[in-house]
Amino acid sequence: MGNVKSAIKDDKAHMSYLKRDVNDDQKAGGKYKDINQTADEKHISKLAGDVRADHSFISKHMNK
């Protein structure tokens, strides 16, 4: 369980970083702003899915 909880913590920290990066991209603008922002948003979605799956794993195994 410790590994799963650590993975959740790491994923949440990574999502936080990516969200800040999206905001920075918005402020800075630039030629690749939309491409970079879309890539970050897709990565955030993937990480959020990982966190949901990890929470599901914990809830299934903690109730046994």
PQR file of N, CA, C, O and H, with PARSE charges and radii, in Angstrom:
ATOM      1  N   MET A   1       0.814  -1.201   0.000 -0.4000 1.5000
ATOM      2  CA  MET A   1       0.000   0.000   0.000 -0.0000 2.0000
ATOM      3  C   MET A   1       0.855   1.261   0.000  0.5500 1.7000
ATOM      4  O   MET A   1       0.465   2.280  -0.570 -0.5500 1.4000
ATOM      5  N   GLY A   2       2.014   1.193   0.637 -0.4000 1.5000
ATOM      6  CA  GLY A   2       2.879   2.367   0.700 -0.0000 2.0000
ATOM      7  C   GLY A   2       3.308   2.851  -0.674  0.5500 1.7000
ATOM      8  O   GLY A   2       3.385   4.053  -0.927 -0.5500 1.4000
ATOM      9  H   GLY A   2       2.331   0.365   1.100  0.4000 1.0000
ATOM     10  N   ASN A   3       3.587   1.896  -1.561 -0.4000 1.5000
ATOM     11  CA  ASN A   3       3.996   2.281  -2.923 -0.0000 2.0000
ATOM     12  C   ASN A   3       2.870   2.988  -3.658  0.5500 1.7000
ATOM     13  O   ASN A   3       3.108   3.952  -4.385 -0.5500 1.4000
ATOM     14  H   ASN A   3       3.524   0.919  -1.355  0.4000 1.0000
ATOM     15  N   VAL A   4       1.657   2.515  -3.473 -0.4000 1.5000
ATOM     16  CA  VAL A   4       0.507   3.120  -4.142 -0.0000 2.0000
ATOM     17  C   VAL A   4       0.293   4.534  -3.608  0.5500 1.7000
ATOM     18  O   VAL A   4       0.046   5.462  -4.378 -0.5500 1.4000
ATOM     19  H   VAL A   4       1.464   1.732  -2.882  0.4000 1.0000
ATOM     20  N   LYS A   5       0.387   4.695  -2.296 -0.4000 1.5000
ATOM     21  CA  LYS A   5       0.209   6.023  -1.708 -0.0000 2.0000
ATOM     22  C   LYS A   5       1.313   6.970  -2.170  0.5500 1.7000
ATOM     23  O   LYS A   5       1.053   8.148  -2.412 -0.5500 1.4000
ATOM     24  H   LYS A   5       0.588   3.941  -1.670  0.4000 1.0000
ATOM     25  N   SER A   6       2.519   6.475  -2.293 -0.4000 1.5000
ATOM     26  CA  SER A   6       3.626   7.296  -2.799 -0.0000 2.0000
ATOM     27  C   SER A   6       3.397   7.692  -4.251  0.5500 1.7000
ATOM     28  O   SER A   6       3.688   8.819  -4.651 -0.5500 1.4000
ATOM     29  H   SER A   6       2.730   5.518  -2.097  0.4000 1.0000
ATOM     30  N   ALA A   7       2.873   6.754  -5.037 -0.4000 1.5000
ATOM     31  CA  ALA A   7       2.577   7.046  -6.445 -0.0000 2.0000
ATOM     32  C   ALA A   7       1.508   8.123  -6.554  0.5500 1.7000
ATOM     33  O   ALA A   7       1.607   9.011  -7.400 -0.5500 1.4000
ATOM     34  H   ALA A   7       2.636   5.838  -4.713  0.4000 1.0000
ATOM     35  N   ILE A   8       0.490   8.052  -5.707 -0.4000 1.5000
ATOM     36  CA  ILE A   8      -0.566   9.064  -5.710 -0.0000 2.0000
ATOM     37  C   ILE A   8       0.025  10.432  -5.371  0.5500 1.7000
ATOM     38  O   ILE A   8      -0.269  11.427  -6.034 -0.5500 1.4000
ATOM     39  H   ILE A   8       0.410   7.330  -5.019  0.4000 1.0000
ATOM     40  N   LYS A   9       0.847  10.469  -4.347 -0.4000 1.5000
ATOM     41  CA  LYS A   9       1.476  11.729  -3.937 -0.0000 2.0000
ATOM     42  C   LYS A   9       2.328  12.307  -5.072  0.5500 1.7000
ATOM     43  O   LYS A   9       2.262  13.502  -5.356 -0.5500 1.4000
ATOM     44  H   LYS A   9       1.086   9.661  -3.808  0.4000 1.0000
ATOM     45  N   ASP A  10       3.122  11.455  -5.712 -0.4000 1.5000
ATOM     46  CA  ASP A  10       3.969  11.902  -6.829 -0.0000 2.0000
ATOM     47  C   ASP A  10       3.127  12.399  -8.001  0.5500 1.7000
ATOM     48  O   ASP A  10       3.439  13.429  -8.598 -0.5500 1.4000
ATOM     49  H   ASP A  10       3.175  10.484  -5.481  0.4000 1.0000
ATOM     50  N   ASP A  11       2.060  11.668  -8.330 -0.4000 1.5000
ATOM     51  CA  ASP A  11       1.196  12.070  -9.446 -0.0000 2.0000
ATOM     52  C   ASP A  11       0.537  13.421  -9.161  0.5500 1.7000
ATOM     53  O   ASP A  11       0.446  14.266 -10.052 -0.5500 1.4000
ATOM     54  H   ASP A  11       1.807  10.831  -7.844  0.4000 1.0000
ATOM     55  N   LYS A  12       0.078  13.625  -7.929 -0.4000 1.5000
ATOM     56  CA  LYS A  12      -0.560  14.897  -7.581 -0.0000 2.0000
ATOM     57  C   LYS A  12       0.440  16.049  -7.657  0.5500 1.7000
ATOM     58  O   LYS A  12       0.098  17.141  -8.113 -0.5500 1.4000
ATOM     59  H   LYS A  12       0.151  12.938  -7.206  0.4000 1.0000
ATOM     60  N   ALA A  13       1.669  15.810  -7.215 -0.4000 1.5000
ATOM     61  CA  ALA A  13       2.697  16.844  -7.307 -0.0000 2.0000
ATOM     62  C   ALA A  13       3.008  17.166  -8.773  0.5500 1.7000
ATOM     63  O   ALA A  13       3.184  18.328  -9.138 -0.5500 1.4000
ATOM     64  H   ALA A  13       1.947  14.923  -6.845  0.4000 1.0000
ATOM     65  N   HIS A  14       3.072  16.133  -9.597 -0.4000 1.5000
ATOM     66  CA  HIS A  14       3.347  16.326 -11.027 -0.0000 2.0000
ATOM     67  C   HIS A  14       2.198  17.104 -11.679  0.5500 1.7000
ATOM     68  O   HIS A  14       2.441  17.986 -12.503 -0.5500 1.4000
ATOM     69  H   HIS A  14       2.929  15.189  -9.301  0.4000 1.0000
ATOM     70  N   MET A  15       0.955  16.788 -11.319 -0.4000 1.5000
ATOM     71  CA  MET A  15      -0.195  17.507 -11.873 -0.0000 2.0000
ATOM     72  C   MET A  15      -0.137  18.980 -11.473  0.5500 1.7000
ATOM     73  O   MET A  15      -0.437  19.859 -12.282 -0.5500 1.4000
ATOM     74  H   MET A  15       0.758  16.072 -10.650  0.4000 1.0000
ATOM     75  N   SER A  16       0.245  19.246 -10.234 -0.4000 1.5000
ATOM     76  CA  SER A  16       0.354  20.620  -9.764 -0.0000 2.0000
ATOM     77  C   SER A  16       1.394  21.390 -10.584  0.5500 1.7000
ATOM     78  O   SER A  16       1.167  22.531 -10.985 -0.5500 1.4000
ATOM     79  H   SER A  16       0.488  18.532  -9.577  0.4000 1.0000
ATOM     80  N   TYR A  17       2.524  20.749 -10.820 -0.4000 1.5000
ATOM     81  CA  TYR A  17       3.570  21.372 -11.635 -0.0000 2.0000
ATOM     82  C   TYR A  17       3.060  21.662 -13.051  0.5500 1.7000
ATOM     83  O   TYR A  17       3.274  22.749 -13.587 -0.5500 1.4000
ATOM     84  H   TYR A  17       2.708  19.822 -10.493  0.4000 1.0000
ATOM     85  N   LEU A  18       2.388  20.679 -13.643 -0.4000 1.5000
ATOM     86  CA  LEU A  18       1.889  20.858 -15.011 -0.0000 2.0000
ATOM     87  C   LEU A  18       0.846  21.968 -15.086  0.5500 1.7000
ATOM     88  O   LEU A  18       0.807  22.713 -16.066 -0.5500 1.4000
ATOM     89  H   LEU A  18       2.214  19.796 -13.208  0.4000 1.0000
ATOM     90  N   LYS A  19      -0.001  22.088 -14.059 -0.4000 1.5000
ATOM     91  CA  LYS A  19      -1.003  23.153 -14.040 -0.0000 2.0000
ATOM     92  C   LYS A  19      -0.323  24.522 -13.996  0.5500 1.7000
ATOM     93  O   LYS A  19      -0.750  25.458 -14.672 -0.5500 1.4000
ATOM     94  H   LYS A  19       0.031  21.483 -13.264  0.4000 1.0000
ATOM     95  N   ARG A  20       0.741  24.629 -13.193 -0.4000 1.5000
ATOM     96  CA  ARG A  20       1.501  25.888 -13.162 -0.0000 2.0000
ATOM     97  C   ARG A  20       2.129  26.157 -14.524  0.5500 1.7000
ATOM     98  O   ARG A  20       2.175  27.299 -14.982 -0.5500 1.4000
ATOM     99  H   ARG A  20       1.087  23.869 -12.643  0.4000 1.0000
ATOM    100  N   ASP A  21       2.613  25.096 -15.166 -0.4000 1.5000
ATOM    101  CA  ASP A  21       3.229  25.240 -16.482 -0.0000 2.0000
ATOM    102  C   ASP A  21       2.212  25.726 -17.519  0.5500 1.7000
ATOM    103  O   ASP A  21       2.539  26.552 -18.371 -0.5500 1.4000
ATOM    104  H   ASP A  21       2.576  24.169 -14.794  0.4000 1.0000
ATOM    105  N   VAL A  22       0.990  25.218 -17.446 -0.4000 1.5000
ATOM    106  CA  VAL A  22      -0.069  25.668 -18.351 -0.0000 2.0000
ATOM    107  C   VAL A  22      -0.316  27.159 -18.133  0.5500 1.7000
ATOM    108  O   VAL A  22      -0.435  27.921 -19.092 -0.5500 1.4000
ATOM    109  H   VAL A  22       0.724  24.547 -16.754  0.4000 1.0000
ATOM    110  N   ASN A  23      -0.392  27.569 -16.870 -0.4000 1.5000
ATOM    111  CA  ASN A  23      -0.610  28.991 -16.577 -0.0000 2.0000
ATOM    112  C   ASN A  23       0.544  29.846 -17.089  0.5500 1.7000
ATOM    113  O   ASN A  23       0.328  30.927 -17.637 -0.5500 1.4000
ATOM    114  H   ASN A  23      -0.295  26.950 -16.091  0.4000 1.0000
ATOM    115  N   ASP A  24       1.767  29.360 -16.908 -0.4000 1.5000
ATOM    116  CA  ASP A  24       2.936  30.089 -17.412 -0.0000 2.0000
ATOM    117  C   ASP A  24       2.899  30.189 -18.935  0.5500 1.7000
ATOM    118  O   ASP A  24       3.217  31.236 -19.500 -0.5500 1.4000
ATOM    119  H   ASP A  24       1.943  28.482 -16.463  0.4000 1.0000
ATOM    120  N   ASP A  25       2.510  29.100 -19.598 -0.4000 1.5000
ATOM    121  CA  ASP A  25       2.397  29.123 -21.061 -0.0000 2.0000
ATOM    122  C   ASP A  25       1.378  30.169 -21.512  0.5500 1.7000
ATOM    123  O   ASP A  25       1.586  30.862 -22.508 -0.5500 1.4000
ATOM    124  H   ASP A  25       2.251  28.250 -19.139  0.4000 1.0000
ATOM    125  N   GLN A  26       0.276  30.275 -20.771 -0.4000 1.5000
ATOM    126  CA  GLN A  26      -0.755  31.252 -21.112 -0.0000 2.0000
ATOM    127  C   GLN A  26      -0.211  32.680 -20.996  0.5500 1.7000
ATOM    128  O   GLN A  26      -0.474  33.529 -21.847 -0.5500 1.4000
ATOM    129  H   GLN A  26       0.107  29.712 -19.962  0.4000 1.0000
ATOM    130  N   LYS A  27       0.542  32.921 -19.938 -0.4000 1.5000
ATOM    131  CA  LYS A  27       1.082  34.268 -19.710 -0.0000 2.0000
ATOM    132  C   LYS A  27       2.165  34.615 -20.727  0.5500 1.7000
ATOM    133  O   LYS A  27       2.213  35.734 -21.239 -0.5500 1.4000
ATOM    134  H   LYS A  27       0.755  32.230 -19.247  0.4000 1.0000
ATOM    135  N   ALA A  28       3.034  33.648 -21.015 -0.4000 1.5000
ATOM    136  CA  ALA A  28       4.175  33.910 -21.888 -0.0000 2.0000
ATOM    137  C   ALA A  28       3.778  33.961 -23.359  0.5500 1.7000
ATOM    138  O   ALA A  28       4.384  34.683 -24.151 -0.5500 1.4000
ATOM    139  H   ALA A  28       2.996  32.739 -20.600  0.4000 1.0000
ATOM    140  N   GLY A  29       2.771  33.200 -23.709 -0.4000 1.5000
ATOM    141  CA  GLY A  29       2.360  33.152 -25.119 -0.0000 2.0000
ATOM    142  C   GLY A  29       3.408  32.441 -25.942  0.5500 1.7000
ATOM    143  O   GLY A  29       3.980  31.444 -25.502 -0.5500 1.4000
ATOM    144  H   GLY A  29       2.279  32.614 -23.066  0.4000 1.0000
ATOM    145  N   GLY A  30       3.656  32.934 -27.100 -0.4000 1.5000
ATOM    146  CA  GLY A  30       4.686  32.339 -27.935 -0.0000 2.0000
ATOM    147  C   GLY A  30       4.115  31.431 -29.006  0.5500 1.7000
ATOM    148  O   GLY A  30       2.931  31.096 -29.019 -0.5500 1.4000
ATOM    149  H   GLY A  30       3.191  33.744 -27.457  0.4000 1.0000
ATOM    150  N   LYS A  31       4.993  31.056 -29.884 -0.4000 1.5000
ATOM    151  CA  LYS A  31       4.632  30.281 -31.075 -0.0000 2.0000
ATOM    152  C   LYS A  31       4.031  28.919 -30.740  0.5500 1.7000
ATOM    153  O   LYS A  31       3.096  28.479 -31.409 -0.5500 1.4000
ATOM    154  H   LYS A  31       5.955  31.327 -29.873  0.4000 1.0000
ATOM    155  N   TYR A  32       4.556  28.240 -29.707 -0.4000 1.5000
ATOM    156  CA  TYR A  32       4.136  26.870 -29.403 -0.0000 2.0000
ATOM    157  C   TYR A  32       3.219  26.790 -28.187  0.5500 1.7000
ATOM    158  O   TYR A  32       3.031  25.711 -27.625 -0.5500 1.4000
ATOM    159  H   TYR A  32       5.315  28.597 -29.163  0.4000 1.0000
ATOM    160  N   LYS A  33       2.647  27.921 -27.775 -0.4000 1.5000
ATOM    161  CA  LYS A  33       1.826  27.958 -26.570 -0.0000 2.0000
ATOM    162  C   LYS A  33       0.715  26.915 -26.599  0.5500 1.7000
ATOM    163  O   LYS A  33       0.564  26.149 -25.647 -0.5500 1.4000
ATOM    164  H   LYS A  33       2.800  28.798 -28.232  0.4000 1.0000
ATOM    165  N   ASP A  34      -0.062  26.875 -27.673 -0.4000 1.5000
ATOM    166  CA  ASP A  34      -1.209  25.961 -27.747 -0.0000 2.0000
ATOM    167  C   ASP A  34      -0.767  24.508 -27.778  0.5500 1.7000
ATOM    168  O   ASP A  34      -1.394  23.654 -27.154 -0.5500 1.4000
ATOM    169  H   ASP A  34       0.060  27.498 -28.446  0.4000 1.0000
ATOM    170  N   ILE A  35       0.297  24.226 -28.493 -0.4000 1.5000
ATOM    171  CA  ILE A  35       0.803  22.845 -28.566 -0.0000 2.0000
ATOM    172  C   ILE A  35       1.283  22.390 -27.200  0.5500 1.7000
ATOM    173  O   ILE A  35       0.954  21.288 -26.760 -0.5500 1.4000
ATOM    174  H   ILE A  35       0.807  24.920 -29.000  0.4000 1.0000
ATOM    175  N   ASN A  36       2.058  23.228 -26.527 -0.4000 1.5000
ATOM    176  CA  ASN A  36       2.583  22.874 -25.206 -0.0000 2.0000
ATOM    177  C   ASN A  36       1.463  22.743 -24.187  0.5500 1.7000
ATOM    178  O   ASN A  36       1.466  21.833 -23.358 -0.5500 1.4000
ATOM    179  H   ASN A  36       2.326  24.122 -26.884  0.4000 1.0000
ATOM    180  N   GLN A  37       0.514  23.652 -24.254 -0.4000 1.5000
ATOM    181  CA  GLN A  37      -0.592  23.621 -23.309 -0.0000 2.0000
ATOM    182  C   GLN A  37      -1.426  22.357 -23.507  0.5500 1.7000
ATOM    183  O   GLN A  37      -1.803  21.713 -22.528 -0.5500 1.4000
ATOM    184  H   GLN A  37       0.511  24.392 -24.927  0.4000 1.0000
ATOM    185  N   THR A  38      -1.714  21.998 -24.735 -0.4000 1.5000
ATOM    186  CA  THR A  38      -2.493  20.790 -25.013 -0.0000 2.0000
ATOM    187  C   THR A  38      -1.764  19.549 -24.512  0.5500 1.7000
ATOM    188  O   THR A  38      -2.383  18.659 -23.929 -0.5500 1.4000
ATOM    189  H   THR A  38      -1.407  22.522 -25.530  0.4000 1.0000
ATOM    190  N   ALA A  39      -0.464  19.483 -24.732 -0.4000 1.5000
ATOM    191  CA  ALA A  39       0.315  18.330 -24.256 -0.0000 2.0000
ATOM    192  C   ALA A  39       0.267  18.248 -22.737  0.5500 1.7000
ATOM    193  O   ALA A  39       0.100  17.162 -22.182 -0.5500 1.4000
ATOM    194  H   ALA A  39       0.039  20.206 -25.206  0.4000 1.0000
ATOM    195  N   ASP A  40       0.411  19.381 -22.059 -0.4000 1.5000
ATOM    196  CA  ASP A  40       0.350  19.393 -20.597 -0.0000 2.0000
ATOM    197  C   ASP A  40      -1.028  18.971 -20.102  0.5500 1.7000
ATOM    198  O   ASP A  40      -1.139  18.209 -19.142 -0.5500 1.4000
ATOM    199  H   ASP A  40       0.547  20.263 -22.509  0.4000 1.0000
ATOM    200  N   GLU A  41      -2.080  19.465 -20.755 -0.4000 1.5000
ATOM    201  CA  GLU A  41      -3.435  19.117 -20.336 -0.0000 2.0000
ATOM    202  C   GLU A  41      -3.713  17.630 -20.526  0.5500 1.7000
ATOM    203  O   GLU A  41      -4.372  17.012 -19.689 -0.5500 1.4000
ATOM    204  H   GLU A  41      -1.991  20.085 -21.534  0.4000 1.0000
ATOM    205  N   LYS A  42      -3.225  17.057 -21.603 -0.4000 1.5000
ATOM    206  CA  LYS A  42      -3.384  15.609 -21.814 -0.0000 2.0000
ATOM    207  C   LYS A  42      -2.644  14.830 -20.737  0.5500 1.7000
ATOM    208  O   LYS A  42      -3.144  13.825 -20.232 -0.5500 1.4000
ATOM    209  H   LYS A  42      -2.690  17.559 -22.282  0.4000 1.0000
ATOM    210  N   HIS A  43      -1.458  15.294 -20.389 -0.4000 1.5000
ATOM    211  CA  HIS A  43      -0.668  14.630 -19.360 -0.0000 2.0000
ATOM    212  C   HIS A  43      -1.365  14.731 -18.004  0.5500 1.7000
ATOM    213  O   HIS A  43      -1.366  13.769 -17.236 -0.5500 1.4000
ATOM    214  H   HIS A  43      -1.051  16.110 -20.798  0.4000 1.0000
ATOM    215  N   ILE A  44      -1.956  15.890 -17.704 -0.4000 1.5000
ATOM    216  CA  ILE A  44      -2.716  16.051 -16.458 -0.0000 2.0000
ATOM    217  C   ILE A  44      -3.880  15.066 -16.424  0.5500 1.7000
ATOM    218  O   ILE A  44      -4.127  14.445 -15.390 -0.5500 1.4000
ATOM    219  H   ILE A  44      -1.955  16.672 -18.328  0.4000 1.0000
ATOM    220  N   SER A  45      -4.591  14.913 -17.525 -0.4000 1.5000
ATOM    221  CA  SER A  45      -5.720  13.978 -17.588 -0.0000 2.0000
ATOM    222  C   SER A  45      -5.267  12.548 -17.342  0.5500 1.7000
ATOM    223  O   SER A  45      -5.931  11.795 -16.630 -0.5500 1.4000
ATOM    224  H   SER A  45      -4.390  15.417 -18.365  0.4000 1.0000
ATOM    225  N   LYS A  46      -4.134  12.172 -17.931 -0.4000 1.5000
ATOM    226  CA  LYS A  46      -3.607  10.828 -17.735 -0.0000 2.0000
ATOM    227  C   LYS A  46      -3.239  10.602 -16.269  0.5500 1.7000
ATOM    228  O   LYS A  46      -3.551   9.556 -15.701 -0.5500 1.4000
ATOM    229  H   LYS A  46      -3.594  12.784 -18.509  0.4000 1.0000
ATOM    230  N   LEU A  47      -2.576  11.585 -15.661 -0.4000 1.5000
ATOM    231  CA  LEU A  47      -2.198  11.466 -14.258 -0.0000 2.0000
ATOM    232  C   LEU A  47      -3.434  11.391 -13.355  0.5500 1.7000
ATOM    233  O   LEU A  47      -3.452  10.636 -12.383 -0.5500 1.4000
ATOM    234  H   LEU A  47      -2.323  12.435 -16.123  0.4000 1.0000
ATOM    235  N   ALA A  48      -4.456  12.171 -13.679 -0.4000 1.5000
ATOM    236  CA  ALA A  48      -5.692  12.131 -12.894 -0.0000 2.0000
ATOM    237  C   ALA A  48      -6.333  10.743 -12.983  0.5500 1.7000
ATOM    238  O   ALA A  48      -6.863  10.238 -11.993 -0.5500 1.4000
ATOM    239  H   ALA A  48      -4.442  12.785 -14.468  0.4000 1.0000
ATOM    240  N   GLY A  49      -6.283  10.136 -14.154 -0.4000 1.5000
ATOM    241  CA  GLY A  49      -6.787   8.774 -14.311 -0.0000 2.0000
ATOM    242  C   GLY A  49      -5.981   7.780 -13.496  0.5500 1.7000
ATOM    243  O   GLY A  49      -6.538   6.846 -12.919 -0.5500 1.4000
ATOM    244  H   GLY A  49      -5.853  10.547 -14.958  0.4000 1.0000
ATOM    245  N   ASP A  50      -4.674   7.979 -13.449 -0.4000 1.5000
ATOM    246  CA  ASP A  50      -3.815   7.114 -12.634 -0.0000 2.0000
ATOM    247  C   ASP A  50      -4.164   7.240 -11.156  0.5500 1.7000
ATOM    248  O   ASP A  50      -4.216   6.241 -10.439 -0.5500 1.4000
ATOM    249  H   ASP A  50      -4.222   8.738 -13.918  0.4000 1.0000
ATOM    250  N   VAL A  51      -4.402   8.467 -10.703 -0.4000 1.5000
ATOM    251  CA  VAL A  51      -4.751   8.687  -9.295 -0.0000 2.0000
ATOM    252  C   VAL A  51      -6.081   8.006  -8.981  0.5500 1.7000
ATOM    253  O   VAL A  51      -6.214   7.360  -7.942 -0.5500 1.4000
ATOM    254  H   VAL A  51      -4.360   9.279 -11.286  0.4000 1.0000
ATOM    255  N   ARG A  52      -7.068   8.146  -9.874 -0.4000 1.5000
ATOM    256  CA  ARG A  52      -8.365   7.480  -9.654 -0.0000 2.0000
ATOM    257  C   ARG A  52      -8.187   5.964  -9.573  0.5500 1.7000
ATOM    258  O   ARG A  52      -8.780   5.308  -8.716 -0.5500 1.4000
ATOM    259  H   ARG A  52      -6.960   8.671 -10.718  0.4000 1.0000
ATOM    260  N   ALA A  53      -7.374   5.418 -10.463 -0.4000 1.5000
ATOM    261  CA  ALA A  53      -7.145   3.966 -10.447 -0.0000 2.0000
ATOM    262  C   ALA A  53      -6.436   3.536  -9.167  0.5500 1.7000
ATOM    263  O   ALA A  53      -6.752   2.493  -8.595 -0.5500 1.4000
ATOM    264  H   ALA A  53      -6.892   5.951 -11.159  0.4000 1.0000
ATOM    265  N   ASP A  54      -5.488   4.334  -8.725 -0.4000 1.5000
ATOM    266  CA  ASP A  54      -4.781   4.011  -7.485 -0.0000 2.0000
ATOM    267  C   ASP A  54      -5.715   4.072  -6.283  0.5500 1.7000
ATOM    268  O   ASP A  54      -5.651   3.217  -5.400 -0.5500 1.4000
ATOM    269  H   ASP A  54      -5.231   5.181  -9.189  0.4000 1.0000
ATOM    270  N   HIS A  55      -6.590   5.090  -6.247 -0.4000 1.5000
ATOM    271  CA  HIS A  55      -7.566   5.173  -5.160 -0.0000 2.0000
ATOM    272  C   HIS A  55      -8.495   3.961  -5.189  0.5500 1.7000
ATOM    273  O   HIS A  55      -8.849   3.420  -4.142 -0.5500 1.4000
ATOM    274  H   HIS A  55      -6.642   5.785  -6.964  0.4000 1.0000
ATOM    275  N   SER A  56      -8.882   3.543  -6.372 -0.4000 1.5000
ATOM    276  CA  SER A  56      -9.737   2.365  -6.511 -0.0000 2.0000
ATOM    277  C   SER A  56      -9.025   1.123  -5.997  0.5500 1.7000
ATOM    278  O   SER A  56      -9.623   0.297  -5.309 -0.5500 1.4000
ATOM    279  H   SER A  56      -8.594   3.983  -7.223  0.4000 1.0000
ATOM    280  N   PHE A  57      -7.747   0.995  -6.332 -0.4000 1.5000
ATOM    281  CA  PHE A  57      -6.935  -0.136  -5.871 -0.0000 2.0000
ATOM    282  C   PHE A  57      -6.894  -0.161  -4.345  0.5500 1.7000
ATOM    283  O   PHE A  57      -7.079  -1.209  -3.725 -0.5500 1.4000
ATOM    284  H   PHE A  57      -7.261   1.667  -6.891  0.4000 1.0000
ATOM    285  N   ILE A  58      -6.649   0.997  -3.752 -0.4000 1.5000
ATOM    286  CA  ILE A  58      -6.568   1.067  -2.286 -0.0000 2.0000
ATOM    287  C   ILE A  58      -7.902   0.698  -1.655  0.5500 1.7000
ATOM    288  O   ILE A  58      -7.940  -0.081  -0.703 -0.5500 1.4000
ATOM    289  H   ILE A  58      -6.498   1.848  -4.255  0.4000 1.0000
ATOM    290  N   SER A  59      -9.000   1.246  -2.172 -0.4000 1.5000
ATOM    291  CA  SER A  59     -10.303   0.982  -1.579 -0.0000 2.0000
ATOM    292  C   SER A  59     -10.680  -0.493  -1.696  0.5500 1.7000
ATOM    293  O   SER A  59     -11.309  -1.039  -0.789 -0.5500 1.4000
ATOM    294  H   SER A  59      -8.970   1.879  -2.946  0.4000 1.0000
ATOM    295  N   LYS A  60     -10.310  -1.140  -2.788 -0.4000 1.5000
ATOM    296  CA  LYS A  60     -10.613  -2.564  -2.948 -0.0000 2.0000
ATOM    297  C   LYS A  60      -9.828  -3.419  -1.971  0.5500 1.7000
ATOM    298  O   LYS A  60     -10.353  -4.387  -1.421 -0.5500 1.4000
ATOM    299  H   LYS A  60      -9.800  -0.697  -3.524  0.4000 1.0000
ATOM    300  N   HIS A  61      -8.561  -3.058  -1.756 -0.4000 1.5000
ATOM    301  CA  HIS A  61      -7.696  -3.893  -0.921 -0.0000 2.0000
ATOM    302  C   HIS A  61      -7.733  -3.535   0.554  0.5500 1.7000
ATOM    303  O   HIS A  61      -7.325  -4.345   1.385 -0.5500 1.4000
ATOM    304  H   HIS A  61      -8.135  -2.272  -2.203  0.4000 1.0000
ATOM    305  N   MET A  62      -8.201  -2.370   0.899 -0.4000 1.5000
ATOM    306  CA  MET A  62      -8.305  -1.986   2.303 -0.0000 2.0000
ATOM    307  C   MET A  62      -9.541  -2.592   2.937  0.5500 1.7000
ATOM    308  O   MET A  62      -9.584  -2.751   4.156 -0.5500 1.4000
ATOM    309  H   MET A  62      -8.533  -1.711   0.223  0.4000 1.0000
ATOM    310  N   ASN A  63     -10.543  -2.933   2.147 -0.4000 1.5000
ATOM    311  CA  ASN A  63     -11.796  -3.469   2.680 -0.0000 2.0000
ATOM    312  C   ASN A  63     -11.759  -4.971   2.883  0.5500 1.7000
ATOM    313  O   ASN A  63     -12.738  -5.552   3.350 -0.5500 1.4000
ATOM    314  H   ASN A  63     -10.507  -2.804   1.156  0.4000 1.0000
ATOM    315  N   LYS A  64     -10.653  -5.611   2.542 -0.4000 1.5000
ATOM    316  CA  LYS A  64     -10.573  -7.070   2.696 -0.0000 2.0000
ATOM    317  C   LYS A  64     -10.044  -7.442   4.042  0.5500 1.7000
ATOM    318  O   LYS A  64      -9.910  -8.628   4.345 -0.5500 1.4000
ATOM    319  H   LYS A  64      -9.857  -5.139   2.163  0.4000 1.0000
TER
END
